[in-house]
Amino acid sequence: VQLVESGGGSAQAGGSLRLSCAVLGPLYGSRCLGWFRQPPGKARERVAAIDRYGSSNYADSVKDRFIISQDIAKNEVYLEMNGLKPEGTSMYFCAGDPSGTCHNFRHWGRGTQVTISS
């Protein structure tokens, strides 16, 4: 299974960016897809996750600003990021959990950089 992120880049605070992640390979059945981020020198943070049935959850820091969605037919997951803040500058990673529990992410993309300027 390979996960490939795209859509990162630079934006100003208050702006928006949309990240995409293509899941290449068999990640069938019950599965959960998530977005994580890791700022330089800091721990990785779970941003949002969505299971196959569309149930989603968010970190408190992004709730009401970010939206995770998926296209099951295309095997893709997206992260719409609004109200961007400079502290959101980070490498963003897409991850897949074949168990579907959203607590066992085993497949990871290489990440896409997001830089937010004030």
The first five atom37 places (N, CA, C, CB, O) and aatype in JSON, in Angstrom:
{
  "aatype": [19, 5, 10, 19, 6, 15, 7, 7, 7, 15, 0, 5, 0, 7, 7, 15, 10, 1, 10, 15, 4, 0, 19, 10, 7, 14, 10, 18, 7, 15, 1, 4, 10, 7, 17, 13, 1, 5, 14, 14, 7, 11, 0, 1, 6, 1, 19, 0, 0, 9, 3, 1, 18, 7, 15, 15, 2, 18, 0, 3, 15, 19, 11, 3, 1, 13, 9, 9, 15, 5, 3, 9, 0, 11, 2, 6, 19, 18, 10, 6, 12, 2, 7, 10, 11, 14, 6, 7, 16, 15, 12, 18, 13, 4, 0, 7, 3, 14, 15, 7, 16, 4, 8, 2, 13, 1, 8, 17, 7, 1, 7, 16, 5, 19, 16, 9, 15, 15],
  "atom_mask": [
    [1, 1, 1, 1, 1],
    [1, 1, 1, 1, 1],
    [1, 1, 1, 1, 1],
    [1, 1, 1, 1, 1],
    [1, 1, 1, 1, 1],
    [1, 1, 1, 1, 1],
    [1, 1, 1, 0, 1],
    [1, 1, 1, 0, 1],
    [1, 1, 1, 0, 1],
    [1, 1, 1, 1, 1],
    [1, 1, 1, 1, 1],
    [1, 1, 1, 1, 1],
    [1, 1, 1, 1, 1],
    [1, 1, 1, 0, 1],
    [1, 1, 1, 0, 1],
    [1, 1, 1, 1, 1],
    [1, 1, 1, 1, 1],
    [1, 1, 1, 1, 1],
    [1, 1, 1, 1, 1],
    [1, 1, 1, 1, 1],
    [1, 1, 1, 1, 1],
    [1, 1, 1, 1, 1],
    [1, 1, 1, 1, 1],
    [1, 1, 1, 1, 1],
    [1, 1, 1, 0, 1],
    [1, 1, 1, 1, 1],
    [1, 1, 1, 1, 1],
    [1, 1, 1, 1, 1],
    [1, 1, 1, 0, 1],
    [1, 1, 1, 1, 1],
    [1, 1, 1, 1, 1],
    [1, 1, 1, 1, 1],
    [1, 1, 1, 1, 1],
    [1, 1, 1, 0, 1],
    [1, 1, 1, 1, 1],
    [1, 1, 1, 1, 1],
    [1, 1, 1, 1, 1],
    [1, 1, 1, 1, 1],
    [1, 1, 1, 1, 1],
    [1, 1, 1, 1, 1],
    [1, 1, 1, 0, 1],
    [1, 1, 1, 1, 1],
    [1, 1, 1, 1, 1],
    [1, 1, 1, 1, 1],
    [1, 1, 1, 1, 1],
    [1, 1, 1, 1, 1],
    [1, 1, 1, 1, 1],
    [1, 1, 1, 1, 1],
    [1, 1, 1, 1, 1],
    [1, 1, 1, 1, 1],
    [1, 1, 1, 1, 1],
    [1, 1, 1, 1, 1],
    [1, 1, 1, 1, 1],
    [1, 1, 1, 0, 1],
    [1, 1, 1, 1, 1],
    [1, 1, 1, 1, 1],
    [1, 1, 1, 1, 1],
    [1, 1, 1, 1, 1],
    [1, 1, 1, 1, 1],
    [1, 1, 1, 1, 1],
    [1, 1, 1, 1, 1],
    [1, 1, 1, 1, 1],
    [1, 1, 1, 1, 1],
    [1, 1, 1, 1, 1],
    [1, 1, 1, 1, 1],
    [1, 1, 1, 1, 1],
    [1, 1, 1, 1, 1],
    [1, 1, 1, 1, 1],
    [1, 1, 1, 1, 1],
    [1, 1, 1, 1, 1],
    [1, 1, 1, 1, 1],
    [1, 1, 1, 1, 1],
    [1, 1, 1, 1, 1],
    [1, 1, 1, 1, 1],
    [1, 1, 1, 1, 1],
    [1, 1, 1, 1, 1],
    [1, 1, 1, 1, 1],
    [1, 1, 1, 1, 1],
    [1, 1, 1, 1, 1],
    [1, 1, 1, 1, 1],
    [1, 1, 1, 1, 1],
    [1, 1, 1, 1, 1],
    [1, 1, 1, 0, 1],
    [1, 1, 1, 1, 1],
    [1, 1, 1, 1, 1],
    [1, 1, 1, 1, 1],
    [1, 1, 1, 1, 1],
    [1, 1, 1, 0, 1],
    [1, 1, 1, 1, 1],
    [1, 1, 1, 1, 1],
    [1, 1, 1, 1, 1],
    [1, 1, 1, 1, 1],
    [1, 1, 1, 1, 1],
    [1, 1, 1, 1, 1],
    [1, 1, 1, 1, 1],
    [1, 1, 1, 0, 1],
    [1, 1, 1, 1, 1],
    [1, 1, 1, 1, 1],
    [1, 1, 1, 1, 1],
    [1, 1, 1, 0, 1],
    [1, 1, 1, 1, 1],
    [1, 1, 1, 1, 1],
    [1, 1, 1, 1, 1],
    [1, 1, 1, 1, 1],
    [1, 1, 1, 1, 1],
    [1, 1, 1, 1, 1],
    [1, 1, 1, 1, 1],
    [1, 1, 1, 1, 1],
    [1, 1, 1, 0, 1],
    [1, 1, 1, 1, 1],
    [1, 1, 1, 0, 1],
    [1, 1, 1, 1, 1],
    [1, 1, 1, 1, 1],
    [1, 1, 1, 1, 1],
    [1, 1, 1, 1, 1],
    [1, 1, 1, 1, 1],
    [1, 1, 1, 1, 1],
    [1, 1, 1, 1, 1]
  ],
  "atom_positions": [
    [[0.85, -1.19, 0.0], [0.0, 0.0, 0.0], [0.89, 1.24, 0.0], [-0.96, 0.0, 1.23], [1.83, 1.33, 0.78]],
    [[0.58, 2.17, -0.87], [1.33, 3.41, -0.95], [0.36, 4.58, -0.85], [2.15, 3.48, -2.26], [-0.7, 4.58, -1.48]],
    [[0.72, 5.56, -0.06], [-0.09, 6.76, 0.09], [0.71, 7.94, -0.44], [-0.52, 6.97, 1.57], [1.86, 8.13, -0.07]],
    [[0.09, 8.74, -1.29], [0.78, 9.85, -1.94], [0.01, 11.13, -1.7], [0.96, 9.59, -3.45], [-1.12, 11.3, -2.17]],
    [[0.63, 12.04, -0.96], [0.0, 13.32, -0.64], [0.31, 14.35, -1.73], [0.46, 13.83, 0.73], [1.33, 14.27, -2.42]],
    [[-0.58, 15.31, -1.85], [-0.36, 16.45, -2.73], [-1.17, 17.62, -2.21], [-0.74, 16.11, -4.21], [-2.05, 17.46, -1.37]],
    [[-0.85, 18.8, -2.72], [-1.63, 19.98, -2.38], [-1.02, 20.88, -1.34], [0.0, 0.0, 0.0], [-1.59, 21.93, -1.04]],
    [[0.1, 20.51, -0.79], [0.75, 21.4, 0.16], [1.3, 22.63, -0.53], [0.0, 0.0, 0.0], [1.27, 22.75, -1.75]],
    [[1.81, 23.55, 0.28], [2.39, 24.76, -0.28], [2.38, 25.86, 0.75], [0.0, 0.0, 0.0], [2.37, 25.61, 1.96]],
    [[2.37, 27.08, 0.27], [2.4, 28.23, 1.15], [1.08, 28.98, 1.09], [3.55, 29.16, 0.78], [0.43, 29.04, 0.04]],
    [[0.7, 29.54, 2.21], [-0.51, 30.33, 2.27], [-0.36, 31.35, 3.38], [-1.76, 29.44, 2.48], [0.49, 31.21, 4.26]],
    [[-1.19, 32.35, 3.34], [-1.17, 33.36, 4.39], [-2.17, 32.97, 5.48], [-1.5, 34.77, 3.82], [-3.14, 32.25, 5.24]],
    [[-1.91, 33.46, 6.65], [-2.83, 33.22, 7.76], [-4.23, 33.69, 7.37], [-2.35, 33.94, 9.05], [-4.43, 34.75, 6.79]],
    [[-5.19, 32.85, 7.73], [-6.57, 33.14, 7.37], [-6.99, 32.54, 6.05], [0.0, 0.0, 0.0], [-8.18, 32.49, 5.73]],
    [[-6.04, 32.08, 5.29], [-6.34, 31.5, 3.98], [-6.71, 30.04, 4.06], [0.0, 0.0, 0.0], [-6.96, 29.5, 5.14]],
    [[-6.74, 29.41, 2.9], [-7.16, 28.01, 2.8], [-6.23, 27.21, 1.9], [-8.59, 27.92, 2.28], [-5.61, 27.74, 0.98]],
    [[-6.14, 25.94, 2.21], [-5.42, 24.99, 1.37], [-6.18, 23.67, 1.39], [-3.95, 24.8, 1.84], [-6.88, 23.36, 2.35]],
    [[-6.05, 22.91, 0.33], [-6.69, 21.59, 0.28], [-5.64, 20.54, -0.02], [-7.82, 21.56, -0.79], [-4.95, 20.6, -1.04]],
    [[-5.52, 19.59, 0.86], [-4.59, 18.49, 0.67], [-5.34, 17.28, 0.13], [-3.89, 18.14, 2.0], [-6.5, 17.04, 0.45]],
    [[-4.65, 16.52, -0.69], [-5.22, 15.29, -1.23], [-4.27, 14.14, -0.96], [-5.49, 15.41, -2.76], [-3.05, 14.33, -0.85]],
    [[-4.82, 12.96, -0.84], [-4.01, 11.76, -0.62], [-4.6, 10.62, -1.44], [-3.94, 11.38, 0.9], [-5.76, 10.25, -1.28]],
    [[-3.8, 10.08, -2.32], [-4.21, 8.94, -3.12], [-3.69, 7.65, -2.48], [-3.69, 9.07, -4.59], [-2.51, 7.54, -2.17]],
    [[-4.58, 6.7, -2.28], [-4.2, 5.41, -1.69], [-4.02, 4.42, -2.84], [-5.28, 4.9, -0.67], [-4.97, 4.07, -3.53]],
    [[-2.79, 3.99, -3.04], [-2.46, 3.09, -4.13], [-2.22, 1.7, -3.55], [-1.22, 3.59, -4.92], [-1.32, 1.5, -2.73]],
    [[-3.01, 0.75, -3.99], [-2.84, -0.59, -3.47], [-4.03, -1.01, -2.63], [0.0, 0.0, 0.0], [-4.95, -0.22, -2.39]],
    [[-4.02, -2.26, -2.19], [-5.17, -2.81, -1.49], [-5.28, -2.37, -0.04], [-5.11, -4.29, -1.55], [-4.53, -2.83, 0.82]],
    [[-6.21, -1.49, 0.21], [-6.57, -1.13, 1.59], [-8.07, -1.27, 1.67], [-6.08, 0.34, 1.99], [-8.8, -0.28, 1.8]],
    [[-8.53, -2.52, 1.58], [-9.93, -2.79, 1.39], [-10.67, -2.95, 2.71], [-10.11, -4.0, 0.56], [-10.09, -2.91, 3.8]],
    [[-11.95, -3.13, 2.57], [-12.76, -3.45, 3.72], [-12.81, -2.32, 4.73], [0.0, 0.0, 0.0], [-12.67, -1.15, 4.37]],
    [[-12.99, -2.67, 5.95], [-12.98, -1.66, 7.0], [-11.61, -1.02, 7.03], [-13.34, -2.26, 8.39], [-10.59, -1.7, 7.15]],
    [[-11.6, 0.26, 6.91], [-10.32, 0.95, 6.99], [-10.57, 2.4, 7.4], [-9.57, 0.89, 5.63], [-11.67, 2.93, 7.24]],
    [[-9.55, 3.0, 7.92], [-9.62, 4.39, 8.35], [-8.47, 5.14, 7.69], [-9.56, 4.52, 9.91], [-7.36, 4.61, 7.6]],
    [[-8.73, 6.33, 7.25], [-7.68, 7.19, 6.68], [-7.56, 8.45, 7.52], [-8.0, 7.56, 5.19], [-8.56, 8.99, 7.98]],
    [[-6.37, 8.89, 7.73], [-6.17, 10.04, 8.6], [-5.11, 10.99, 8.09], [0.0, 0.0, 0.0], [-4.32, 10.66, 7.21]],
    [[-5.13, 12.17, 8.67], [-4.1, 13.18, 8.41], [-3.41, 13.49, 9.73], [-4.72, 14.47, 7.78], [-4.04, 13.67, 10.77]],
    [[-2.1, 13.56, 9.66], [-1.27, 13.9, 10.8], [-0.35, 15.03, 10.38], [-0.45, 12.66, 11.29], [-0.16, 15.28, 9.19]],
    [[0.21, 15.72, 11.36], [1.2, 16.74, 11.06], [2.29, 16.72, 12.12], [0.55, 18.14, 10.98], [2.06, 16.32, 13.27]],
    [[3.45, 17.14, 11.72], [4.59, 17.17, 12.63], [5.41, 18.42, 12.37], [5.46, 15.9, 12.47], [6.18, 18.46, 11.41]],
    [[5.25, 19.44, 13.2], [6.06, 20.64, 13.05], [7.52, 20.34, 13.37], [5.53, 21.76, 13.94], [7.8, 19.37, 14.08]],
    [[8.43, 21.13, 12.89], [9.85, 20.9, 13.17], [10.14, 20.85, 14.67], [10.7, 21.99, 12.52], [9.76, 21.76, 15.41]],
    [[10.79, 19.8, 15.11], [11.18, 19.7, 16.51], [10.06, 19.35, 17.47], [0.0, 0.0, 0.0], [10.24, 19.38, 18.69]],
    [[8.89, 19.03, 16.93], [7.75, 18.72, 17.79], [7.21, 17.33, 17.48], [6.65, 19.77, 17.63], [7.56, 16.71, 16.47]],
    [[6.35, 16.85, 18.37], [5.77, 15.52, 18.2], [4.72, 15.53, 17.1], [5.16, 15.03, 19.53], [4.12, 16.56, 16.78]],
    [[4.51, 14.37, 16.54], [3.48, 14.22, 15.52], [2.09, 14.37, 16.17], [3.6, 12.86, 14.81], [1.85, 13.86, 17.26]],
    [[1.22, 15.06, 15.49], [-0.11, 15.32, 15.99], [-1.14, 14.77, 15.0], [-0.32, 16.83, 16.23], [-1.05, 14.98, 13.79]],
    [[-2.11, 14.08, 15.54], [-3.2, 13.61, 14.69], [-4.13, 14.79, 14.43], [-3.97, 12.41, 15.36], [-4.56, 15.47, 15.37]],
    [[-4.44, 15.03, 13.18], [-5.26, 16.19, 12.8], [-6.72, 15.78, 12.61], [-4.72, 16.83, 11.51], [-7.63, 16.39, 13.17]],
    [[-6.93, 14.74, 11.81], [-8.29, 14.3, 11.51], [-8.25, 12.89, 10.96], [-8.98, 15.26, 10.5], [-7.23, 12.44, 10.44]],
    [[-9.36, 12.2, 11.09], [-9.46, 10.84, 10.56], [-10.89, 10.58, 10.13], [-9.0, 9.79, 11.61], [-11.84, 11.17, 10.64]],
    [[-11.03, 9.68, 9.17], [-12.36, 9.32, 8.67], [-12.38, 7.84, 8.37], [-12.74, 10.16, 7.41], [-11.45, 7.31, 7.75]],
    [[-13.43, 7.16, 8.79], [-13.49, 5.74, 8.5], [-14.27, 5.51, 7.2], [-14.14, 4.97, 9.67], [-14.75, 6.46, 6.58]],
    [[-14.39, 4.27, 6.83], [-14.99, 3.94, 5.54], [-16.46, 4.37, 5.48], [-14.87, 2.44, 5.27], [-17.01, 4.61, 4.4]],
    [[-17.08, 4.46, 6.63], [-18.5, 4.78, 6.69], [-18.76, 6.28, 6.82], [-19.14, 4.05, 7.84], [-19.91, 6.72, 6.92]],
    [[-17.67, 7.06, 6.81], [-17.8, 8.5, 6.84], [-17.77, 9.14, 8.2], [0.0, 0.0, 0.0], [-17.92, 10.36, 8.32]],
    [[-17.58, 8.35, 9.23], [-17.48, 8.91, 10.57], [-16.11, 9.56, 10.74], [-17.72, 7.83, 11.65], [-15.09, 8.92, 10.48]],
    [[-16.09, 10.8, 11.17], [-14.84, 11.55, 11.24], [-14.62, 12.13, 12.62], [-14.82, 12.66, 10.19], [-15.56, 12.29, 13.41]],
    [[-13.38, 12.45, 12.9], [-13.05, 13.14, 14.14], [-11.87, 14.06, 13.89], [-12.73, 12.13, 15.29], [-11.12, 13.87, 12.94]],
    [[-11.73, 15.05, 14.75], [-10.75, 16.11, 14.56], [-10.03, 16.42, 15.86], [-11.41, 17.36, 14.01], [-10.57, 16.24, 16.95]],
    [[-8.81, 16.91, 15.72], [-8.11, 17.47, 16.86], [-8.81, 18.77, 17.25], [-6.59, 17.72, 16.53], [-9.35, 19.48, 16.4]],
    [[-8.81, 19.05, 18.53], [-9.46, 20.28, 19.01], [-8.88, 21.52, 18.33], [-9.32, 20.41, 20.53], [-9.59, 22.5, 18.11]],
    [[-7.6, 21.47, 18.01], [-6.92, 22.64, 17.44], [-7.4, 22.98, 16.04], [-5.43, 22.41, 17.42], [-7.18, 24.1, 15.57]],
    [[-8.05, 22.03, 15.37], [-8.49, 22.3, 13.99], [-9.99, 22.18, 13.83], [-7.8, 21.35, 13.04], [-10.53, 22.45, 12.76]],
    [[-10.67, 21.77, 14.87], [-12.11, 21.59, 14.8], [-12.78, 22.88, 14.35], [-12.68, 21.12, 16.16], [-12.39, 23.97, 14.79]],
    [[-13.76, 22.78, 13.5], [-14.51, 23.91, 12.95], [-13.74, 24.68, 11.89], [-14.91, 24.85, 14.07], [-14.28, 25.63, 11.31]],
    [[-12.49, 24.3, 11.61], [-11.73, 24.96, 10.54], [-11.34, 23.99, 9.43], [-10.48, 25.61, 11.12], [-11.29, 24.37, 8.26]],
    [[-11.06, 22.76, 9.8], [-10.62, 21.75, 8.83], [-11.76, 20.77, 8.56], [-9.36, 21.0, 9.33], [-12.58, 20.5, 9.44]],
    [[-11.81, 20.26, 7.35], [-12.8, 19.26, 6.98], [-12.1, 18.1, 6.27], [-13.91, 19.87, 6.09], [-11.41, 18.3, 5.27]],
    [[-12.29, 16.9, 6.8], [-11.76, 15.72, 6.14], [-12.89, 15.07, 5.34], [-11.15, 14.71, 7.18], [-14.03, 14.98, 5.8]],
    [[-12.55, 14.61, 4.15], [-13.55, 13.95, 3.31], [-12.85, 12.87, 2.48], [-14.28, 14.98, 2.38], [-11.62, 12.78, 2.47]],
    [[-13.63, 12.06, 1.81], [-13.05, 10.97, 1.05], [-13.88, 10.69, -0.19], [-12.92, 9.72, 1.9], [-15.07, 10.99, -0.25]],
    [[-13.22, 10.11, -1.16], [-13.89, 9.59, -2.35], [-13.53, 8.1, -2.39], [-13.44, 10.37, -3.68], [-12.44, 7.72, -2.81]],
    [[-14.46, 7.28, -1.95], [-14.17, 5.86, -1.84], [-13.9, 5.24, -3.2], [-15.33, 5.14, -1.15], [-13.04, 4.37, -3.34]],
    [[-14.64, 5.68, -4.22], [-14.45, 5.13, -5.56], [-13.05, 5.41, -6.08], [-15.49, 5.7, -6.52], [-12.45, 4.57, -6.74]],
    [[-12.53, 6.59, -5.77], [-11.18, 6.95, -6.21], [-10.12, 6.51, -5.21], [-11.08, 8.46, -6.44], [-8.92, 6.59, -5.5]],
    [[-10.54, 6.06, -4.03], [-9.6, 5.69, -2.97], [-8.72, 6.88, -2.61], [-8.73, 4.49, -3.4], [-7.49, 6.77, -2.56]],
    [[-9.36, 8.0, -2.37], [-8.64, 9.21, -2.02], [-9.26, 9.85, -0.77], [-8.66, 10.21, -3.21], [-10.45, 9.69, -0.49]],
    [[-8.45, 10.55, -0.05], [-8.9, 11.29, 1.12], [-8.38, 12.72, 1.01], [-8.43, 10.62, 2.45], [-7.3, 12.95, 0.46]],
    [[-9.14, 13.66, 1.53], [-8.82, 15.08, 1.38], [-8.86, 15.78, 2.74], [-9.8, 15.75, 0.39], [-9.52, 15.32, 3.67]],
    [[-8.15, 16.88, 2.81], [-8.22, 17.71, 4.0], [-8.36, 19.15, 3.54], [-6.95, 17.52, 4.92], [-7.42, 19.75, 3.01]],
    [[-9.53, 19.69, 3.76], [-9.79, 21.1, 3.46], [-9.42, 21.9, 4.7], [-11.29, 21.34, 3.04], [-10.0, 21.71, 5.76]],
    [[-8.46, 22.79, 4.55], [-7.97, 23.56, 5.69], [-8.32, 25.02, 5.5], [-6.44, 23.38, 5.86], [-7.86, 25.66, 4.55]],
    [[-9.12, 25.54, 6.39], [-9.55, 26.93, 6.35], [-9.08, 27.66, 7.6], [-11.08, 27.02, 6.22], [-8.7, 27.03, 8.59]],
    [[-9.1, 28.96, 7.55], [-8.66, 29.72, 8.71], [-7.27, 29.34, 9.14], [0.0, 0.0, 0.0], [-7.01, 29.15, 10.33]],
    [[-6.36, 29.24, 8.19], [-5.02, 28.77, 8.49], [-4.31, 29.69, 9.47], [-4.21, 28.65, 7.21], [-4.48, 30.91, 9.45]],
    [[-3.51, 29.07, 10.34], [-2.75, 29.8, 11.34], [-1.27, 29.5, 11.17], [-3.23, 29.44, 12.77], [-0.92, 28.41, 10.72]],
    [[-0.38, 30.44, 11.51], [1.06, 30.19, 11.37], [1.52, 28.94, 12.12], [1.83, 31.39, 11.87], [2.45, 28.26, 11.68]],
    [[0.89, 28.64, 13.24], [1.29, 27.43, 14.0], [0.91, 26.14, 13.27], [0.65, 27.45, 15.38], [1.28, 25.05, 13.71]],
    [[0.19, 26.27, 12.2], [-0.14, 25.1, 11.38], [0.95, 24.75, 10.39], [0.0, 0.0, 0.0], [0.83, 23.77, 9.66]],
    [[2.02, 25.55, 10.36], [3.16, 25.23, 9.51], [3.75, 23.91, 9.93], [4.23, 26.34, 9.56], [4.16, 23.73, 11.08]],
    [[3.78, 22.98, 9.0], [4.18, 21.62, 9.36], [4.26, 20.76, 8.12], [3.2, 21.01, 10.37], [3.81, 21.15, 7.04]],
    [[4.85, 19.59, 8.28], [4.73, 18.54, 7.29], [3.44, 17.78, 7.61], [5.99, 17.59, 7.28], [3.22, 17.37, 8.75]],
    [[2.61, 17.61, 6.6], [1.35, 16.9, 6.79], [1.44, 15.52, 6.12], [0.16, 17.72, 6.2], [1.87, 15.39, 4.98]],
    [[1.03, 14.53, 6.87], [1.13, 13.15, 6.42], [-0.26, 12.51, 6.33], [2.02, 12.34, 7.36], [-1.12, 12.75, 7.18]],
    [[-0.44, 11.71, 5.31], [-1.63, 10.88, 5.17], [-1.28, 9.49, 5.7], [-2.12, 10.83, 3.67], [-0.17, 9.01, 5.5]],
    [[-2.23, 8.86, 6.36], [-1.98, 7.54, 6.92], [-3.2, 6.65, 6.78], [-1.57, 7.65, 8.38], [-4.33, 7.12, 6.75]],
    [[-2.95, 5.35, 6.71], [-4.01, 4.38, 6.55], [-4.0, 3.34, 7.66], [0.0, 0.0, 0.0], [-2.94, 2.82, 8.02]],
    [[-5.17, 3.04, 8.18], [-5.33, 2.04, 9.23], [-6.22, 0.93, 8.68], [-5.94, 2.66, 10.54], [-7.43, 1.12, 8.56]],
    [[-5.65, -0.22, 8.35], [-6.45, -1.29, 7.75], [-7.45, -1.91, 8.71], [-5.55, -2.36, 7.24], [-8.38, -2.59, 8.27]],
    [[-7.28, -1.69, 10.01], [-8.2, -2.28, 10.98], [-9.54, -1.55, 11.02], [-7.57, -2.29, 12.37], [-10.56, -2.09, 11.44]],
    [[-9.5, -0.29, 10.57], [-10.74, 0.49, 10.59], [-11.04, 1.14, 11.92], [0.0, 0.0, 0.0], [-12.05, 1.85, 12.05]],
    [[-10.2, 0.92, 12.91], [-10.48, 1.48, 14.25], [-10.04, 2.93, 14.38], [-9.8, 0.65, 15.31], [-10.44, 3.62, 15.32]],
    [[-9.21, 3.39, 13.43], [-8.61, 4.72, 13.49], [-7.63, 4.85, 14.66], [-9.69, 5.78, 13.61], [-7.36, 5.95, 15.13]],
    [[-7.1, 3.72, 15.11], [-6.1, 3.74, 16.18], [-4.9, 2.86, 15.84], [-6.72, 3.28, 17.49], [-4.08, 2.57, 16.71]],
    [[-4.79, 2.43, 14.62], [-3.72, 1.52, 14.24], [-3.22, 1.87, 12.84], [-4.21, 0.05, 14.29], [-3.31, 1.07, 11.91]],
    [[-2.7, 3.09, 12.7], [-2.23, 3.55, 11.4], [-0.9, 2.9, 11.08], [-2.11, 5.09, 11.36], [0.09, 3.1, 11.78]],
    [[-0.89, 2.13, 10.01], [0.29, 1.34, 9.67], [0.94, 1.76, 8.36], [-0.07, -0.11, 9.61], [2.1, 1.44, 8.1]],
    [[0.17, 2.47, 7.54], [0.69, 2.88, 6.24], [0.78, 4.39, 6.22], [-0.2, 2.35, 5.08], [-0.15, 5.09, 6.62]],
    [[1.91, 4.89, 5.74], [2.17, 6.33, 5.79], [2.68, 6.85, 4.46], [3.17, 6.65, 6.9], [3.44, 6.18, 3.75]],
    [[2.24, 8.07, 4.14], [2.8, 8.74, 2.99], [4.07, 9.47, 3.38], [0.0, 0.0, 0.0], [4.47, 9.47, 4.54]],
    [[4.7, 10.08, 2.41], [5.96, 10.78, 2.67], [5.74, 12.2, 3.16], [6.8, 10.81, 1.42], [6.67, 12.85, 3.65]],
    [[4.53, 12.69, 3.03], [4.23, 14.0, 3.56], [4.25, 15.1, 2.53], [0.0, 0.0, 0.0], [4.88, 14.98, 1.47]],
    [[3.57, 16.17, 2.85], [3.57, 17.37, 2.01], [3.69, 18.58, 2.94], [2.28, 17.46, 1.12], [3.01, 18.66, 3.96]],
    [[4.57, 19.51, 2.57], [4.86, 20.64, 3.44], [3.79, 21.73, 3.3], [6.24, 21.21, 3.11], [3.39, 22.09, 2.2]],
    [[3.36, 22.22, 4.43], [2.44, 23.36, 4.48], [3.1, 24.47, 5.29], [1.05, 22.96, 5.09], [3.52, 24.25, 6.42]],
    [[3.2, 25.64, 4.7], [3.84, 26.78, 5.37], [2.86, 27.93, 5.41], [5.15, 27.19, 4.64], [2.36, 28.38, 4.37]],
    [[2.58, 28.41, 6.61], [1.62, 29.5, 6.79], [2.36, 30.73, 7.29], [0.5, 29.09, 7.78], [3.04, 30.69, 8.31]],
    [[2.21, 31.81, 6.57], [2.87, 33.06, 6.95], [1.85, 34.0, 7.58], [3.55, 33.72, 5.72], [0.67, 34.02, 7.22]],
    [[2.35, 34.78, 8.53], [1.46, 35.71, 9.25], [1.33, 37.02, 8.51], [1.97, 35.96, 10.66], [0.63, 37.91, 8.97]]
  ]
}
